[in-house]
C-alpha cells in the first residue's frame, strides 16, 4: 500500500452533518478542486449529509456509481459502546456503501443521535457545575447534525482560557471515558450491533484507525476479536501523527505503524482502506492528505462487490 501522497481517494471525511466545519457541498467542491476522484462521507453516527454531497457530486459531473468527476461513497462512522471484557474501548466502525434509505438504519440512527444529545446536555451540566462558562444553547446550535465533544470544546475554550490549554486537555481531563465530566450515552450500539446494522443496510464494516484507541490493551487481539463478529476490513492508511494518541510522531514512526496494520490485514485477509479524517478547521489535516490511490480503491470496491 502506498504510504505517501498524493492520494486521489479519501475514505474518511466529516462534514457539518457531524463535527466537520465544511458543508457536504463545500467538501465535494474542495475535492474537485484538488483532483480527488473519490470521497467517502463518514459523519459520526449520521447520514444527514449524504444527499447533499451526492447532489453536489452529480452537479460537478460525478455520481455514486461512476468514476468521472467526484464519486461519493455513502458511508458512516459509528461510535460503539465500551465493552472492557472484550477490549472494545471507544471503538469507531466505518460502514461503506450503505443504503441511506434503509429504514432500520434510519430508525436506529435517530435513537443514536438522541442519545448523543442527551449525553452532551448531561456533560454540559457537569462542566457548568465544575465552574465552566458553557451555554448549552450555543453548543447545540453549533451542531447542525450529531453533537460531539468537539462542539463542546469550541464553545468552552473561548471564555475559559485559564482553565484548559486546548481541546486535547479538555478531552483527556474532562470528556474521556475516565474524565471528570464523562457521562455514558443512554443509547449506544455494541460493536457487534454496529457491524450487523452496517451489513443489514448493504454496507461493509471496517474498523477506523485501529492503532488510535488509548484504552485498548491489545490492538491486534482486538482486531482479531472484531473479525470474529463480522468485521471485514481495517483503515490502514491514517494520519496518526496528527491525531490523539500518536500526535507528533515522526514520519518514520508513522510509516512503521501503518506497515504493522497493513501486514495484519494481509495476515487476516481483511480489506484495507485509508482516509484523512478531514474535519475542516477542527483538525490540522488537509483533504486527501491520507487515503488510497485509485487502483487500490478499485480493488477495495470490487472486493466489496460494489
C-alpha positions in Angstrom: 0.0 0.0 0.0 1.3 3.5 -0.9 2.3 5.4 2.2 2.7 8.9 0.9 0.5 11.1 -1.3 -0.8 12.4 -3.5 -3.9 10.3 -2.9 -6.9 10.7 -5.2 -9.2 8.7 -2.9 -10.1 9.8 0.7 -12.3 7.4 2.6 -12.8 9.2 5.9 -14.3 12.7 5.6 -16.5 14.6 8.0 -18.9 17.5 7.3 -21.2 19.8 9.3 -23.6 16.8 9.5 -21.4 15.8 12.4 -18.3 17.6 13.7 -16.7 18.9 10.5 -16.7 22.6 9.6 -17.3 22.3 5.9 -20.8 21.6 4.5 -21.2 18.5 2.3 -21.3 20.7 -0.8 -18.1 22.5 0.2 -16.3 19.2 0.8 -17.2 17.9 -2.7 -16.2 21.2 -4.3 -12.9 21.2 -2.4 -12.3 17.6 -3.6 -13.0 18.5 -7.2 -10.5 21.4 -6.9 -7.8 19.1 -5.6 -8.4 16.5 -8.2 -9.7 13.9 -5.7 -11.7 11.3 -7.5 -13.5 9.5 -4.6 -14.8 10.7 -1.3 -16.5 8.7 1.5 -18.7 11.0 3.6 -18.3 9.3 7.1 -20.0 11.6 9.5 -20.3 10.4 13.1 -23.5 8.5 13.7 -25.1 10.5 10.9 -26.1 10.2 7.3 -27.7 13.6 7.1 -25.1 15.0 4.8 -25.2 12.2 2.1 -28.0 13.5 0.0 -26.4 17.0 -0.3 -22.9 15.6 -1.0 -24.3 13.3 -3.7 -26.3 16.1 -5.3 -23.1 18.2 -5.4 -21.2 15.3 -6.9 -23.7 14.9 -9.7 -23.8 18.6 -10.4 -20.0 18.5 -10.8 -20.1 15.5 -13.2 -19.7 12.6 -10.8 -22.1 10.2 -9.1 -22.2 7.4 -6.6 -21.9 4.9 -9.4 -19.3 6.2 -12.0 -15.7 7.3 -11.7 -16.0 10.6 -13.6 -16.0 13.8 -11.5 -16.0 13.1 -7.8 -17.5 9.8 -6.7 -19.3 10.0 -3.3 -19.3 6.8 -1.4 -22.3 6.6 1.0 -20.8 5.8 4.4 -20.8 6.5 8.1 -18.6 6.3 11.2 -20.5 4.7 14.1 -19.5 5.1 17.7 -19.8 2.0 19.8 -20.4 1.1 23.5 -17.4 0.3 25.6 -17.0 -3.4 26.4 -13.9 -3.8 28.6 -14.1 -7.5 28.9 -13.7 -7.7 25.1 -11.1 -4.9 25.0 -13.5 -2.9 22.9 -13.0 0.7 24.2 -14.1 3.8 22.3 -14.1 1.9 19.0 -15.4 3.6 15.8 -16.8 1.5 13.0 -16.8 2.7 9.4 -19.6 1.5 7.2 -19.1 1.8 3.4 -21.6 1.6 0.6 -24.5 1.7 2.9 -28.1 2.3 1.7 -29.0 5.7 3.2 -32.7 4.9 2.7 -32.6 1.7 4.7 -35.5 2.0 7.3 -33.8 0.1 10.1 -30.6 2.2 9.7 -32.5 5.4 9.8 -34.6 4.5 12.8 -31.5 3.3 14.7 -29.6 6.5 13.9 -32.4 8.6 15.3 -32.0 6.8 18.6 -28.2 7.1 18.5 -28.3 10.9 17.7 -30.9 11.5 20.5 -28.5 9.6 22.8 -25.7 11.9 21.8 -27.9 15.0 22.5 -28.9 13.7 25.9 -25.3 12.8 26.8 -24.0 16.2 25.7 -26.6 18.0 27.8 -25.6 16.0 30.8 -21.9 16.7 30.1 -22.5 20.4 29.7 -24.4 20.4 33.1 -21.4 18.7 34.7 -18.9 21.1 33.2 -21.1 24.0 34.4 -21.1 22.5 37.9 -17.3 22.4 37.7 -17.3 26.2 37.1 -17.1 26.5 33.3 -18.9 29.2 31.4 -20.6 26.9 28.9 -24.1 27.9 27.4 -25.9 24.7 26.4 -27.8 26.5 23.6 -24.6 27.6 21.9 -23.2 24.1 21.8 -26.4 22.6 20.4 -26.8 25.5 17.9 -23.2 24.8 16.6 -24.1 21.1 16.0 -26.4 21.1 12.9 -26.3 17.3 12.9 -24.9 14.9 15.6 -23.5 16.9 18.5 -20.0 16.0 19.6 -17.4 16.8 22.2 -15.7 19.0 19.6 -18.7 21.3 19.6 -18.4 21.5 23.4 -14.7 22.3 23.1 -15.3 25.0 20.6 -17.7 26.9 22.8 -16.0 26.2 26.1 -12.4 27.2 25.1 -13.4 30.8 24.2 -14.4 32.1 27.6 -12.3 29.7 29.7 -8.7 30.2 28.6 -7.3 29.9 32.1 -8.9 26.6 32.8 -7.8 24.5 29.9 -4.9 24.9 27.5 -6.6 23.3 24.5 -9.0 20.7 23.1 -6.9 17.7 23.9 -6.6 18.6 27.6 -10.3 19.1 27.7 -10.9 15.7 26.2 -8.4 13.9 28.3 -9.2 15.5 31.7 -12.9 16.0 31.4 -14.6 14.2 28.5 -12.7 10.9 28.1 -14.2 7.7 29.4 -12.3 8.4 32.7 -12.9 12.2 32.6 -14.4 14.4 35.3 -17.4 15.2 33.2 -17.9 11.9 31.4 -21.4 10.6 31.1 -22.3 7.4 29.3 -24.8 7.7 26.4 -28.2 6.4 27.3 -28.3 4.5 24.0 -25.3 3.1 22.2 -24.6 0.2 19.9 -22.2 -2.6 20.8 -19.6 -3.3 18.2 -21.4 -6.4 17.1 -24.7 -4.5 16.8 -22.9 -1.8 14.7 -21.5 -4.4 12.4 -24.9 -6.0 12.0 -26.5 -2.6 11.3 -24.0 -1.8 8.6 -24.3 -5.2 6.9 -28.1 -5.1 7.1 -28.0 -1.8 5.3 -26.0 -3.3 2.5 -22.7 -2.0 3.7 -19.2 -3.2 4.5 -17.9 -2.8 8.1 -14.3 -1.5 8.6 -12.6 -0.6 11.8 -11.5 3.0 11.9 -7.8 3.9 12.8 -7.1 0.6 14.7 -3.9 2.0 16.4 -5.6 5.1 17.9 -7.5 3.7 20.9 -5.6 4.5 24.1 -7.7 2.3 26.4 -7.4 -0.8 24.2 -4.7 -3.1 25.7 -4.0 -5.3 22.7 -5.0 -3.7 19.3 -4.1 -6.8 17.4 -6.1 -9.1 19.6 -9.0 -6.6 19.5 -9.0 -6.7 15.6 -9.0 -10.5 15.7 -11.9 -10.5 18.1 -13.8 -7.9 16.0 -13.2 -10.0 12.9 -14.9 -13.0 14.6 -18.0 -10.7 14.8 -18.1 -9.9 11.1 -15.6 -7.1 10.7 -14.4 -7.1 7.1 -11.6 -4.5 7.0 -9.4 -2.0 8.8 -8.4 1.5 8.0 -4.7 1.1 7.3 -3.6 4.5 5.9 -4.4 7.1 8.5 -2.6 10.3 9.7 -1.8 9.1 13.2 0.9 11.8 13.5 -1.9 14.4 13.6 -4.3 12.7 16.0 -4.7 12.0 19.7 -2.6 9.1 20.9 0.3 9.4 18.4 0.2 13.1 17.8 3.6 14.4 16.7 5.3 11.1 15.9 7.9 11.2 13.1 7.1 10.1 9.6 9.3 7.1 10.1 7.2 6.1 13.2 4.0 6.8 11.3 5.0 4.6 8.4 6.1 1.8 10.7 2.6 1.9 12.4 0.9 1.8 9.0 3.0 -1.1 7.8 2.2 -3.0 11.0 -1.6 -2.9 10.3 -1.0 -3.4 6.6 0.7 -6.7 7.4 -2.1 -7.6 9.9 -4.7 -7.0 7.2 -2.7 -9.3 4.9 -2.4 -12.0 7.6 -6.1 -12.0 8.4 -7.4 -11.4 4.9 -9.0 -8.1 5.8 -9.9 -5.4 3.4 -7.8 -2.2 3.5 -8.9 1.4 3.4 -7.4 4.8 4.0 -8.6 8.3 4.8 -7.5 11.7 6.1 -10.1 12.1 8.8 -10.7 15.5 7.4 -12.8 17.8 9.7 -12.2 21.2 8.0 -10.8 23.7 10.5 -11.2 21.4 13.5 -8.1 19.3 12.7 -4.8 20.3 11.1 -5.3 17.8 8.2 -5.9 18.5 4.6 -8.5 16.8 2.5 -6.7 13.9 0.6 -3.6 14.1 2.9 -4.1 10.4 3.6 -6.1 7.9 1.7 -5.7 5.4 -1.2 -4.5 5.6 -4.7 -7.3 4.9 -7.2 -6.2 1.4 -8.2 -6.3 0.3 -4.5 -9.7 1.8 -4.2 -11.0 -0.1 -7.2 -9.7 -3.3 -5.6 -11.4 -2.4 -2.4 -14.6 -1.6 -4.2 -14.5 -4.9 -6.2 -14.0 -6.9 -3.0 -17.0 -5.1 -1.5 -19.0 -6.3 -4.6 -20.0 -2.7 -5.5 
